[in-house]
Amino acid sequence: MQLIFFDEAKDDKDYPVYHIGGVCIDEADLADVEARITLLAEKSFGNAVLDRGTEFHAAEIFHRKAHFKSWEDFGARLDLLKEFVEILSLKQVGLIDIQINSAKLHACQSASDIAFMFLCERSNQLMQARRKMGMLIGDRDTDSSAAKCAISLSSYRVNGTEFQYGQRITNLVDSVHFTHSHLSRFLQLADVYTWLKQFRHRNKGSENLRHQALFDILNAQDTDLGPTKYKEWPR
């Protein structure tokens, strides 16, 4: 069994691109990956208990917000993001990148709905290639959005996905499971990955020195954030 933890980065008027990022980890590797993130919590907060005070969000780390407000040293915050990048670069961490160019959608189309459909397709393809079964786990935003995703996946498993070249979802089991991100180190890892993908796309060409410092980490020779599966739509 493989677990796919996913998070979203929503579009806005200044950046009309909707991202979903997923991290896929085999059950045999879960303990090792979780231990690495737990160690970061111990180093960062002196406490690894799962609660809002030890939650990692990439945007809060980079912009010194929430419980990173006291982290005045940008270098220390950058080092923390670098350690997350090292975890994301591990061979046992598969990456799924979904990018929806919202500005190109018709008024009746939903970027979030389409992104989730492609997440299901790409996750299923990855499971088929690995001859594994997978389960989706997301960050609970609202009960209504959680129910919507669960109903959509159930429909895809029975009827296939939408669009002209719809696919049968055969290798994702059960429903979509949701929990709050402060209760899952893996969802926090998915948050960092999704934010980094948005950051790179949103700030390409930027000459801001802090942007460049993070780009240096993302472009390092030993960094590999290339997705195992991806979808950009529409082009």
C-alpha positions in Angstrom: 0.0 0.0 0.0 1.2 3.5 -0.8 -0.3 6.7 0.7 -0.6 9.9 -1.3 -0.8 13.0 0.9 -1.9 16.1 -1.0 -2.3 19.8 -0.5 -3.4 22.8 -2.7 -2.2 26.3 -3.4 -5.1 28.4 -4.6 -5.1 30.9 -7.5 -5.8 34.6 -7.0 -6.3 37.6 -9.2 -2.5 38.3 -9.3 -1.6 34.6 -10.0 -4.2 32.7 -11.9 -2.7 29.3 -11.5 -4.1 26.6 -9.2 -1.7 23.9 -7.8 -2.1 20.6 -6.2 1.0 18.8 -4.9 1.1 15.2 -3.7 3.8 13.2 -1.9 3.6 9.5 -2.4 5.2 7.2 0.2 5.2 3.4 0.5 4.0 2.0 3.8 7.5 0.6 4.4 9.0 4.0 4.2 6.5 6.0 6.3 8.3 5.6 9.6 11.7 6.8 8.2 10.2 9.9 6.5 8.1 10.8 9.5 11.1 10.5 11.8 13.1 13.0 9.6 10.3 15.6 9.9 9.8 14.9 13.6 13.5 15.6 14.1 13.0 19.0 12.4 10.2 19.8 14.8 12.4 18.9 17.8 15.2 21.1 16.4 12.8 24.0 15.6 10.5 24.0 18.6 12.1 21.8 21.2 8.9 19.7 21.0 7.7 17.2 18.4 4.1 16.8 19.7 1.6 17.3 16.9 -0.2 20.5 17.5 -0.6 23.9 15.9 2.4 25.3 17.7 4.7 22.8 16.0 3.1 22.9 12.5 5.2 23.6 9.4 3.9 25.7 6.6 6.4 26.8 4.0 4.8 30.2 3.5 5.0 31.0 7.2 8.6 29.9 7.3 9.7 32.0 4.4 7.7 35.1 5.2 8.2 34.9 9.0 4.6 34.5 10.0 2.6 32.7 12.8 4.9 30.9 15.2 7.9 31.7 12.9 7.4 35.4 13.7 10.3 35.4 16.1 12.6 33.8 13.6 14.3 37.0 12.5 17.3 35.2 10.9 16.3 34.6 7.3 19.3 32.2 7.0 17.8 30.0 9.7 14.5 29.9 8.0 16.1 29.2 4.6 18.1 26.3 6.2 14.8 24.8 7.5 13.3 24.9 4.0 16.5 23.4 2.7 16.1 20.4 5.1 12.6 19.9 3.8 13.9 20.0 0.2 16.4 17.3 1.1 13.5 15.1 2.4 11.4 15.8 -0.7 14.5 14.8 -2.8 14.6 11.3 -1.3 14.1 8.5 -3.7 11.4 7.0 -1.5 9.3 10.1 -1.8 7.3 10.2 -5.0 6.0 13.6 -6.2 2.8 14.5 -8.1 2.5 17.9 -9.6 -0.9 19.2 -10.9 -1.1 22.7 -12.3 -4.3 24.2 -13.6 -4.0 27.5 -15.6 -7.2 29.0 -14.3 -7.1 32.0 -16.5 -7.7 29.7 -19.5 -10.7 28.0 -18.1 -14.3 28.6 -19.2 -16.5 30.4 -16.7 -18.4 27.2 -15.9 -15.2 25.2 -15.1 -13.8 24.8 -11.6 -10.0 24.8 -11.2 -10.2 22.8 -7.9 -12.5 20.1 -9.4 -10.4 19.6 -12.5 -7.2 19.6 -10.4 -8.5 16.9 -8.1 -9.6 14.8 -11.1 -6.1 14.9 -12.6 -4.7 14.1 -9.1 -6.8 11.0 -9.1 -5.7 10.1 -12.6 -2.0 10.6 -12.0 -2.0 8.9 -8.7 -3.8 5.9 -10.2 -1.3 5.8 -13.1 1.6 5.8 -10.6 0.0 3.0 -8.6 -0.5 0.9 -11.8 3.1 1.4 -12.8 4.3 0.3 -9.3 1.7 -2.5 -9.1 0.5 -1.1 -5.9 -2.7 0.1 -4.4 -2.9 3.7 -3.1 -5.0 5.8 -0.8 -5.5 9.6 -0.9 -5.1 11.7 2.2 -5.8 15.4 2.2 -5.8 18.5 4.4 -9.3 19.0 5.8 -10.5 22.5 4.8 -14.3 22.2 5.3 -16.6 19.2 5.7 -18.3 20.1 2.4 -15.1 20.1 0.4 -14.1 16.8 2.0 -17.4 15.2 1.1 -17.2 16.6 -2.5 -13.8 15.0 -3.0 -14.9 11.7 -1.6 -18.0 11.6 -3.8 -15.9 12.6 -6.9 -13.4 9.7 -6.3 -16.2 7.3 -5.8 -17.7 8.3 -9.1 -14.3 8.0 -10.9 -13.9 4.5 -9.5 -17.3 3.5 -10.8 -17.6 5.5 -14.0 -14.2 6.7 -14.9 -12.9 10.3 -14.9 -14.4 13.0 -17.1 -13.3 14.6 -20.4 -12.9 12.9 -23.7 -10.1 10.6 -22.6 -11.5 9.6 -19.2 -9.7 6.9 -17.2 -10.9 4.2 -14.9 -9.5 4.5 -11.4 -8.6 1.0 -10.4 -5.7 1.3 -8.0 -7.0 3.8 -5.5 -8.9 2.2 -2.6 -11.7 3.3 -0.3 -12.5 7.0 0.0 -10.4 10.2 0.3 -9.4 10.6 3.9 -8.9 14.0 5.5 -7.3 15.3 8.6 -6.1 18.7 9.8 -2.6 19.5 8.6 -1.3 20.2 12.1 -2.1 16.5 12.9 0.0 15.1 10.1 3.7 15.6 9.3 3.1 14.1 5.9 0.5 16.8 5.1 3.0 19.4 6.2 5.5 17.9 3.8 2.9 18.1 1.0 2.3 21.7 2.0 6.0 22.5 1.6 6.2 20.8 -1.8 3.1 22.5 -3.1 4.2 25.9 -2.0 7.7 25.4 -3.5 6.2 24.5 -6.8 4.0 27.6 -6.7 6.9 29.7 -5.5 9.2 28.6 -8.4 6.5 29.2 -11.0 5.2 32.5 -9.5 8.6 34.1 -9.1 10.5 32.9 -12.1 12.6 35.8 -13.4 12.5 37.6 -10.1 15.7 39.4 -9.0 14.7 39.6 -5.4 17.7 38.5 -3.3 15.6 36.3 -1.0 13.9 34.7 -3.9 17.3 34.0 -5.5 18.5 32.5 -2.2 15.7 29.9 -2.3 16.2 29.4 -6.1 19.8 28.5 -5.3 18.6 25.7 -3.1 16.0 24.5 -5.6 18.5 24.5 -8.4 21.3 22.7 -6.4 22.9 19.7 -8.0 21.7 17.3 -5.2 18.1 18.6 -5.3 15.5 16.7 -7.2 12.0 18.0 -7.0 11.1 16.7 -10.5 7.6 15.1 -10.3 7.1 11.4 -10.7 3.8 12.3 -12.3 2.5 15.6 -13.5 -0.2 17.4 -15.4 -0.5 21.0 -16.6 -3.8 21.9 -18.1 -4.8 23.7 -20.2 -1.7 24.7 -22.0 
